[in-house]
Amino acid sequence: MKTAIVVGNRGQDGSLMTWRLEQEGYRVIGIGRTTTDPPDLLPAGIADRRTVFELVGRLQPAEIYYLASYHHAAEEEQPDPLVLYDRSFATHVTGLLNFLEAIRLRSRDTRLIYAGSSHVFGRATAAFLDESTPLNPSAAYGITKTAGIHCCRQYRDELGLFAAAAILFNHESPLRRREFVSQKIIRGTLDILQKRSERLLLGDLSARVDWGYAPDFVDAMVRICREKQAGDFVVATGESHSVHDFVGIVFGLAGLTLEGHVEEKREMLRKPVRPLVGDAGKLRRVTGWSPSVSFEEMVTILWRAAMREVQPST
C-alpha cells in the first residue's frame, strides 16, 4: 500500500485530496489544525524540523501534497502586517522547506507537489496568465507563495528532487470557508429565503474571477504529481465570470430576483480583487486534464449542497 502525506488536510483541498487518495487505496497521513487549536496556529508539526524529518524518514511516502495555507479573504479584517508575514512565511515557506529537506536527506524517491496561487501574479496585466508570466506578487500571501514556488524550483533543478508546483486559480466546493465570497453569496441567499435577512451585501458585483471546481483542481494536482517530470503548472478554467453572474445563478435557483435583495458596498473590500484569468494549456497538453463541470454547474452544486443542509432528505 502506498503512503501519502497531505499537509493542510483539514482545509477544502486537503479534505478533498484525502478522500481522493483513500478511494485509490492509499494510506493517507493528514497534517493539519486540530479542532482544539486556536485558529492562528500553524498546521501541527510542520514548523518542527525534527518532527518532519522523523515522519518522512519513517513513512517513506510515495507522495506529499503540501496544501497548507494561511489566507485572508478580500472582505476579512487584515491582521498586523508583521504578524501576517510571520504566519505566511512559516506556513508557505518554512514548513515547505522542512519537507523538501526531509525528502532530500531521508526519502529521495518521494514526490512533492506544492499548492501555489494565482496571487503570485499580483499586478500582472496580460489577458491570460501561464507558466511564462513573470511572478509579481503584491501582498504577503502572494509573496510567500512565490517564495515557496522558487524553493520547489531550486530543489528540483539543482538538487534533483521531484518538487512540482501547481499555480491554483480560484476554486470552490461546498467545503469552502464561509468568509469567502462564494459562500457569502450562498449563505446570504439562504438567509433571504428563510426570512433571516432582507439583503445580500457584497463588496463589488463587477469583480471578475476565474472560478473552477475544487475536485477538478485536486484531480489536476494528482496528475501533476504523477507525471514523469516535475514542473510548474497553472491550474485554471481560462474563463472569467463576475460576482454578479454568480449571484444571478444562485438567485435563479432560489426563485429570487436581484432587485431589492442585493446591495453593493465597495467599502467592505479590505484589498482589491484583480481580474486574473489563467491559461492551463500546458496542464491540458501534458496530463490530459480538463474541467469536468462548467461555471454554472459548479454554482448549482454549491447551492444544492447548501439546500441539503437546511432541508435534509427524510
C-alpha positions in Angstrom: 0.0 0.0 0.0 1.4 3.4 -1.0 1.5 6.2 1.6 0.8 9.8 1.0 1.1 12.8 3.3 -1.4 15.6 3.0 -0.2 18.8 4.7 -3.2 21.0 5.4 -5.7 18.1 5.3 -8.5 20.0 7.1 -8.9 22.6 4.5 -11.1 22.4 1.4 -8.4 21.0 -0.9 -6.9 18.8 1.9 -10.2 17.2 2.7 -10.9 16.5 -1.0 -7.4 15.2 -1.6 -7.6 12.9 1.4 -10.9 11.4 0.2 -9.5 11.0 -3.4 -6.3 9.2 -2.3 -8.2 6.9 0.1 -10.5 6.0 -2.7 -7.4 5.0 -4.6 -6.3 2.7 -1.8 -3.5 5.0 -0.4 -2.7 5.1 3.3 -3.1 8.9 4.0 -1.4 10.7 6.8 -3.0 14.1 7.4 -1.3 17.0 9.0 -3.4 20.0 9.9 -5.0 22.0 12.7 -6.9 20.0 15.3 -10.3 21.1 16.4 -8.9 22.4 19.7 -6.2 24.6 18.1 -6.5 28.3 18.1 -7.1 29.5 14.5 -3.7 31.2 14.3 -1.6 28.1 15.0 0.4 26.6 12.3 -0.7 23.2 10.9 0.5 20.7 13.5 4.1 19.8 13.3 5.3 21.4 10.1 7.3 24.1 11.9 9.3 21.5 13.8 12.1 20.2 11.5 12.9 17.2 13.7 9.3 16.0 13.7 9.1 16.4 9.9 12.4 14.6 9.3 11.3 11.7 11.5 7.9 11.4 9.9 9.2 11.4 6.3 12.1 9.1 7.1 9.8 6.6 8.8 6.9 6.6 6.3 8.9 6.9 3.1 5.8 8.4 1.4 5.3 8.0 -2.3 3.6 11.4 -2.5 3.4 14.6 -0.4 0.7 17.2 -1.1 1.8 20.4 0.5 -1.6 22.3 0.7 -1.1 24.3 3.9 -2.3 27.9 3.5 -2.5 31.0 5.6 -5.0 33.1 3.7 -7.5 36.0 4.2 -10.5 36.8 2.1 -10.8 40.2 0.4 -13.5 41.3 2.9 -11.8 40.0 6.1 -10.1 42.3 8.6 -6.4 42.0 7.9 -4.0 41.4 10.9 -0.9 43.4 11.6 1.4 43.3 8.6 4.3 41.8 10.6 2.1 39.1 12.1 0.7 38.4 8.6 4.2 37.9 7.1 5.4 35.8 10.1 2.5 33.4 9.7 2.5 33.4 6.0 6.3 32.7 5.7 6.1 30.0 8.4 3.2 28.2 6.6 4.1 28.7 2.9 7.9 28.6 3.1 9.5 27.3 6.4 7.2 24.3 6.7 7.7 23.5 3.0 11.5 23.7 3.3 11.3 21.2 6.2 9.6 18.7 4.0 11.9 19.4 1.0 15.0 18.8 3.2 13.4 15.7 4.7 12.9 14.3 1.2 16.5 15.2 0.2 18.0 13.6 3.2 15.7 10.8 4.2 13.4 9.8 1.2 14.6 10.9 -2.2 12.0 8.9 -4.1 9.2 10.9 -2.6 7.3 13.2 -4.9 6.1 16.6 -3.6 3.6 19.0 -5.0 3.2 22.5 -3.7 -0.1 24.3 -3.9 0.7 27.8 -5.2 -1.8 30.5 -6.0 -2.8 32.9 -8.8 -1.8 35.6 -6.3 1.8 35.1 -7.3 1.0 37.0 -10.5 -0.1 40.0 -8.4 -0.1 43.1 -10.7 0.1 41.1 -14.0 -1.8 42.8 -16.8 -1.8 40.1 -19.5 -5.2 38.7 -20.7 -4.2 35.2 -19.8 -1.5 34.1 -17.4 0.6 31.0 -17.8 3.8 29.5 -16.6 5.9 32.0 -18.5 4.1 35.0 -17.0 6.5 36.8 -14.6 5.7 36.4 -10.9 4.9 39.8 -9.5 3.1 39.4 -6.2 1.8 42.5 -4.3 0.8 41.2 -0.9 2.0 38.8 1.8 0.0 35.8 0.6 1.3 36.1 -2.9 4.9 37.0 -1.9 5.2 34.0 0.4 3.5 31.6 -2.1 6.0 32.9 -4.7 8.9 32.1 -2.4 7.5 28.6 -2.0 7.5 28.1 -5.8 11.1 29.3 -6.0 12.1 26.8 -3.3 10.5 24.0 -5.3 12.3 25.1 -8.4 15.7 25.1 -6.6 15.2 21.7 -5.0 14.0 20.4 -8.4 16.6 22.0 -10.7 19.7 22.0 -8.5 19.1 19.2 -6.1 17.3 16.6 -8.2 14.1 16.3 -6.2 10.6 15.8 -7.7 9.2 19.1 -6.4 6.3 20.4 -8.6 4.2 23.5 -8.1 0.5 23.9 -9.0 -0.4 27.6 -9.5 -4.1 27.4 -8.5 -6.7 29.9 -9.5 -9.9 30.3 -7.6 -11.7 27.0 -7.0 -14.9 26.3 -5.0 -16.7 23.4 -3.4 -19.3 23.0 -0.6 -16.3 22.8 1.8 -15.2 26.4 1.1 -14.9 28.5 4.2 -17.8 30.8 4.8 -15.9 34.1 4.8 -15.1 33.7 1.1 -17.4 35.4 -1.4 -18.8 32.2 -3.0 -20.1 31.0 0.4 -21.2 34.5 1.4 -23.5 34.5 -1.6 -24.8 31.0 -1.0 -25.4 31.6 2.8 -26.7 35.1 2.3 -29.2 33.8 -0.3 -30.4 31.2 2.2 -30.8 33.8 4.8 -33.1 35.8 2.5 -35.0 32.7 1.5 -35.6 31.8 5.2 -36.5 35.4 6.1 -33.5 35.9 8.4 -32.3 38.8 6.2 -33.6 41.1 3.5 -30.4 41.9 1.6 -27.2 40.3 0.4 -24.3 42.7 1.0 -21.3 42.4 -1.4 -18.2 44.5 -2.0 -18.0 44.6 -5.8 -20.6 42.9 -8.1 -18.5 43.7 -11.2 -15.3 41.9 -9.9 -14.4 39.1 -12.3 -12.9 35.8 -11.2 -11.5 32.6 -12.9 -13.6 30.2 -10.9 -13.1 26.4 -11.0 -14.5 23.4 -9.2 -12.2 22.2 -6.3 -12.4 18.5 -7.0 -11.2 19.2 -10.6 -8.3 21.1 -9.2 -7.5 18.2 -6.8 -7.5 15.9 -9.8 -5.1 18.3 -11.6 -2.7 18.2 -8.6 -2.7 14.3 -8.5 -2.0 14.3 -12.3 0.9 16.7 -11.9 2.4 14.7 -9.0 2.4 11.5 -11.1 3.9 13.0 -14.3 7.3 11.7 -15.4 8.9 15.1 -14.9 8.2 17.7 -12.2 7.5 21.3 -13.2 5.2 24.3 -12.7 1.6 24.1 -13.9 -1.1 26.7 -14.0 -4.5 25.2 -12.9 -7.4 27.3 -14.2 -10.5 27.2 -16.3 -9.5 30.1 -18.6 -12.8 31.8 -18.2 -13.8 34.7 -16.0 -17.2 35.4 -14.5 -18.4 38.3 -12.4 -19.7 38.2 -8.9 -23.0 39.5 -10.5 -23.0 36.3 -12.7 -22.6 34.1 -9.6 -25.4 35.9 -7.7 -27.7 35.7 -10.7 -27.4 31.9 -11.0 -27.9 31.4 -7.2 -30.9 33.7 -7.1 -32.4 32.0 -10.1 -32.1 28.6 -8.4 -33.6 30.1 -5.3 -36.5 31.8 -7.2 -35.4 35.3 -6.2 -34.9 38.5 -8.1 -31.8 40.6 -7.6 -33.8 43.9 -7.4 -34.2 44.9 -3.8 -32.3 41.9 -2.4 -28.6 42.8 -3.4 -26.6 45.8 -2.1 -23.1 46.7 -3.3 -20.9 48.3 -0.7 -17.3 48.7 -2.0 -16.1 50.0 1.3 -16.4 46.4 2.5 -13.4 45.4 0.5 -10.1 45.3 2.5 -8.0 44.7 -0.6 -8.5 45.0 -4.3 -9.7 41.9 -6.3 -7.8 41.7 -9.6 -9.4 40.0 -12.6 -6.8 37.3 -13.2 -7.5 34.6 -15.8 -5.3 31.5 -16.2 -4.1 29.6 -19.2 -3.9 25.9 -18.3 -2.7 24.9 -21.8 0.4 23.2 -20.5 -1.6 21.2 -18.0 -4.0 20.1 -20.6 -1.3 19.1 -23.1 0.9 17.2 -20.7 -1.7 15.5 -18.4 -4.9 15.5 -20.5 -6.7 17.4 -17.7 -9.8 19.4 -18.3 -12.6 20.8 -16.0 -15.4 18.3 -15.5 -18.1 20.9 -14.8 -19.0 24.4 -16.1 -19.2 27.5 -14.1 -23.0 27.3 -13.9 -22.8 23.6 -12.9 -20.3 24.4 -10.2 -22.5 27.2 -8.7 -25.5 24.8 -8.9 -23.6 22.1 -7.0 -22.8 24.7 -4.2 -26.4 25.8 -3.9 -27.8 22.3 -3.8 -25.3 21.2 -1.2 -26.4 24.2 1.0 -30.0 23.3 0.4 -29.4 19.8 1.6 -28.1 21.1 4.8 -31.3 23.0 5.6 -33.7 20.6 4.0 -32.2 17.1 4.7 -33.9 14.2 3.0 -36.2 12.2 5.2 
